[in-house]
């Protein structure tokens, strides 16, 4: 097959031109079935990003040579939005007539996992089309209720050919991933008309931090069998207010470009029961101190959340609390990184006592919580255990932030002459 493709455009070798021809045939295949796909291949987008101004301004592409699709790689990656296509049978027949071999990878739909009777339904997550020595990896993206796009993991079943392509080299599928909906741009690259994310560099940045953790629905169901959920009017009202407060906080911090995650009781609620803990009475978020911005306080005040207290200083023990609707608070804890651990601080207003909460180092993953795409620590179990100890699965209704956490340490007292600065209550 490679020899048949040797007369490609430009002056590329047969092997290079094979890649271009396979991509061209694939684009012809999906075009004949009116399937809108867009390019998400990180190697090609990296090359495209360097020339993006030229590519945007030139309707016929920037170069007479095959620069992008002939770059050395085993496969080219495209994305498909699930809701834009439903007619796969005809596509595979046409693909076979064109010489493609194909593989479809299905798995459970996690959106239905929260419902007992539907959790067995499988959905297509990945397609692979192979021709000659090159493969096309087509990643299926699904729109989720937090208004973002999700793709699933690539898990091969027992009967599948593990040598079909070098699966370990695929850029998408090792983990599920979450992305914002990209704005797309129609461009011509190497004489091929394709859609790409309008801002390739921000897509590539997103890709490097896209890992997604699904809520643990099965464990949540087991939890509620042991500890029936509080369905009282107060609990329902609190959850509604907490959800609204979390959405407002996320909007405010996202507009500032400040990365945050679910912390303390809010993180425990997500991990243990896929919901807000009704007796918690507040919403807890974490922010690395390196991401602190002076605009945080005025932005929340502008959003209608007055500052309730500010403890500590930016370089030590900073903690902010904002007043939400009725008695629901938003607490923001700032985290400081040391060589072998991460910590956040606490201050007792009446005594000036300082407390330190130690956590093992962690990274951030996306999840969906109360219809919001939001970060949690990837190493959630270690994070939750640090805070709540080995019995975190057992609900505790009386909690003293100064003594109950497993990871709390007394850390002295603020000097009295600093109190006006480090203990501010409004």
N, C-alpha and C positions, 0 to 999 in steps of 0.2 A: 504493500500500500504506500509506503513512504516514497518509493521511486515514482509512483504515478503522480505524486504531488510536487515533483521537483521543479516544475516550471511555474513557480509562484511569482507573485509580484516582487519587485525589488531584486536585490541580488543575494538573497538568503540561501543557505544550504537547504537540501531536501528535508532534513530533520526539522529545522526552524520553520520551513514553510508548511510542514505537516500540521503544526499547531494552528497556524493561521487558517488553513483549509478546514480543519475540524471545527474551529469556532465559526467560520463562515457557514458551514453546512448546518451547524446547530442553530444559528440565528435564522437561517432559511427555514428550518424545521419548525421552530416555535412561531415564526412570523406566519407561516402557512396555516397555523391553528389559532392565530390571533391571541397569543399568550404574551403579555407584557412582562419581560424579565429585565433586570438591571444588573450591571456588573458590580460585584463586590470583591473581586479578586485582589487581595492586599498587595501582591507583587506588582500587578499592572497598575492599580490605583496609586501606588507609591511613585511609579514612573510618570503616570499621568499628572500627578499633583505638581511635579516640577515644571511641567509645561502647560499648566492649566490656563494661563492667560492666553497663550498662543492657540490652544485647542478651542477655547471659547470664541476667539475672534476669527478663526478660519473654518468656514463651513465644510471644507473638504479635508480637514485634518492637517496637521502641521508638517508632515514629512513624506517624501515620496518613497522612503524605505520602510520596511516592516520593522518598526521599533518596539511596539508594545506587545502585540499578540505573538510575536516570534521570540520573545524573551524566554530563556530556558526554564522550563517547569514541566511537571508531569500532568497537570490538569489546569483548567480555568474555571473559576467559580462565579456563578450567577445566582441571583435571588429571585424568588417568585412569591408574590402575595397570594395567599390561599384563596381569598375571596374573588380574585380576578379570573379564576379558571376552574372548570369542573369536568372537562371532557377529555379524560386521559386515554381512553381505549384507542381512539383514532390516532392519537399522537404516537403511541408506541408502535402501532402498525406501520405508520409512515416512517418512523425512526428505523425500524427493521429493514424496510425497503431501501432506505438510504445507506444501509450498511452498519448502523449503530447497534451495539449490544447495550442493554440497559438493566438497571437494578433499581428496585423501589424499596425504601426502608420505611416501615411503619412502626408506630408505637402508640401507647395509650395517650389519650387526650387528657392532659393534666387539668384542663379547665373543668372536666366532669368528675374529677377525682373526689371532689367534695360531696358528690351525690352517690349514694350506695348503689343504686340500680343501674347507673350508666357508666361506671368506671371501667368497664371492659372494652369500650369502643376505641378502635384504633384509627389513627389519622396518618396520612403520608407526611414524613418529616424531611426526607432527602431523596433525590433521584440522582443516579449517575449514568451518563451516556458515554460509551467508549467507542472510539473509531481509530483504527490504525494504532499508533503508539500514544495517543493522547485521549484524555477523558475530560468530560464536562461535569462538574459537581453543581447540582441545582439545589439550593437550600430553600425550603419552604418556610415562609414567615407567616405567622398568625397574629391578627390584631387581638389584643387582650383588653380587659375592661378598664385598665388604668390608662388607656389611650396610648399604648406603645406596641411595638412589634416584638414577637418572641419566636425563637427557633428552638427546636428540640435537639436532644443528643443523637448521635449516630451510633446505634447499638446493633451489631450484626446478630442475627439469629443463627441457631445451630446449623441449619442446612445451607446457609449462604456461603458463597465462594469468597474466602478471605484473601484470595490472590487476584481478585478481579481488578483492583487498583491498589496502590500503596496507601491504604486507609490511614495509617499513622501520620502521613504527611498532610492530610487534609487540614485546611485552616479552620473549618467550622465543623462542630459536632462532637468534639471531645467533651464539652459541657453544653447545657442549654445556654442561650444568650438572650439578652434584652437590649433593644435599641429604640431610639426615637424614630418616628416616621421621617425618612429622609426626603428632602426636596430633590427632585430628579432633573437631570439636564440631558437633552438629546445632543449627542456629539458624533463626529465622524473620526474614528481612530483607525489608522492603517487601512483606509478605504472601507471600513465596516461601520455601519450606523448602529450605535448602541446608546443605552441610557446608563448614566453613572450618577452617584450622589453628587449634588451640586457643589458640595464642599468636601472633596476627597480626604483632606487632612483631618477634618473633624470626625469623619466616619472612621478613619483608621485609628484615631485616638479613642473613640468610643469602643471600637472592636477590642482594644487592648484591655478594657475594663468591663467587658460585657457579660461576664459569668453570672448566671442566674440560679438562684436556689428556689425550688418550689416549696410552698408551705407543706407541712407534714400532716396531711389530712387524716391519714389512717391513725396516727398517734393522737391527733386531736379528738377523733371519735372515741378512742379508747379512754382518753382522759375524761370526756363528758359522761361516759358510762359509769366511771367511778365517782365523779363529782358533777352531778347534774348542773347544767348551766342555769345561771340566775336569770329568770325571765321576768322579773318584777319590772314595774313601770320605771322605777328609779334607774335600774340597770340599763334598760332600753334607752332611756333618755341620755344617760351618761355616755353610752357608746356612740349615740348619734352626735353628741356634742364633741366627743373626742375625735371622731372621724372628721368632722367639719374643721376642728382646730388643726389636726394633722395636715389636712389638705391646704389650709391657709398658710401654715408654717412652711410646707414644702414649696408652695408658690413663691413665698417671700424669699426663702433662701436660694431657690433655683434662679430667681431673677437677679440675685446678687452674685450668682456663680459660686456659692458656698456649698461644698460637699458635706453632707450630714448622714447620720444613720439612726435607726431605732435603737435606743439604749434602755437600760434598767428594766422597769416593769413593762414598758411597751414592747421591748424586744422579747422578754419572757412570754408575753401574751401571744406574740406572733409564733414563737417557736413551740410553745406548749399546746396552745389551743386555737391557733389561726384566727385569733380575735383579740379585741381589747379586753383586758381584765376589768370587770365592772366595778370592783371595789378599790381600784388603784387611785381614782380621783385626779389623775393628771396624765399628761403626755410627756414622755422623756425622749430627748434627742441628744446625740453625741456629735461633736465637731472637733477635729484636730486643731490644736492651737495655731498651727502653721496656716490654717485656712481662715483664721479670724479676720474680720473686717470691721472697722469702726462704724460702718453704715448699718450694722445689724440692728442695733437698738432703735435708731430713727426709722428704719424700714418697718420694723414690727409695730412701732407706735403709729406710723402712718396707716398700717393695715388694720388699726383698731384694737391692738393688743398692748395696753399700757405696761410699762416695766413695773414689776412688783418688788423684785430685789436684785441687787448686783453685789456679789461677794467676790473677794480676792482681787488680784491684779492680772493684767494680760499675761505677764510672764510667769504667774504662779497662782493656782487655785481659782481661776476664773469660773464663775457660775452665774447664769442669768435666769430669771424667772419672769414670765409674762402672764398677765391675767386674761384668761379667755372668758367665754360666756358663763355667767353665774359663777360657780366656784371651781370651774375646771381650769387648771394651770398648765402652762407650757414651761417645762424646765429644760434648759440647755446646758449640758455639761461639756466643758472643754478638756480635751485629753492631751497629755504631754508624753512625748516619747523619750525613753531612756535606752541604754544599750540593750538590755535584755527584757524590758517590760514596758508597759504603757500605764499611765495612771491619770485619774482625775481627782479633783479636790472637793472638799466640803467645808463649810464654815458654820459654826453655831453662833447665831446673832447675839444672844444674851451674854455669852461667856467669852467670845472671841476665839474659841477652840478651833483648831484646824484638824481636818481628817483627810486621809489619803486612801484611795481605793485602787488596788493594784490588779492589773489584767495581764495575761500573757499576750505577746504581740499578735496582731490579727490584721487581715486584709478585708476589703469590702466587696460584697457581691450585691447584685440586684435581687429583689423579690417583689411580689405583689401583696399589698396589705391594705385592707379596706378600700379596694379599687384604686390603689395608688402604686406607681412604680417607685420603689424606695430602696435605699441601701440597708443592709444588715451586715454584721461581721460574718465573713465566710466561715470562720471557725466558731460557729454559734454555740455549740455545746460547751467548749472551753470558756467562752465569754460568759455564758449563763451560769456555769458551775462556779466560776471565779466569784461572781456576785452573790449567788443564791445557794451555793454548796451542793452536795450530792443529793439533797432532798428537794431539789427545785421542782420536781413533778407534783409535790404536795402543796395545795394552796395554803397561804398564810395570810390571815386577814389583819393581824396586828403586826406592824412592821416599824421598827425604829431605825432610821437611816444612820444613826450614830453607833449602833451596836449590833443590829441584825445581820448586815452583810458579812459574808465569809471573808471578804478581802479588805475589810476596813482596818486602818491603823490610826491611832492617835498620833498627831504630828505637831504637838506644841500649841502655842497660843500666839495670836497676832499681838504685837506691841500696842499698848493702849494709844500711843500717839498716832498710830496708823488707822485706828478704827473708823474715823470719819471717811477715810478713803476706801477701805476694804470691806466695810459693812454698811451698805446703803439700802435702806428699806423705804418704799414709797407707799 
